Amino acid sequence: MSKGYWIVRVDVHDMDGYKKYLAANGAAFGKYGGKFLVRGGKFETLTGTSRERNVVIEFKDYETALACYHSPEYAHAMAERGESATLDLVIVEGYDG
């Protein structure tokens, strides 16, 4: 079974507000087994546009990745984030070769 991934690109506009989101999102990621593979870090944009932060979170499968996003726990985290950040979030199924 292929793993599921969140691929997220983020621009933070209000770090104090964003910290509330960071404090709240662990409940959802813990419940659904989300594992951070990328969380910030150095990057270089070679083609196209970018945002200031990149995040990749791994889940046991695509369905679990979707369930985490649609969960009450993550809805709470999104409410805590409010307008503190602009982001692009894609949930994608992994490739098993």
Beta strands, then each sheet from edge to edge (+ up, - down):
strand 1: 4-12
strand 2: 35-39
strand 3: 53-59
strand 4: 85-93
sheet 1: 2+ 3- 1+ 4-
end
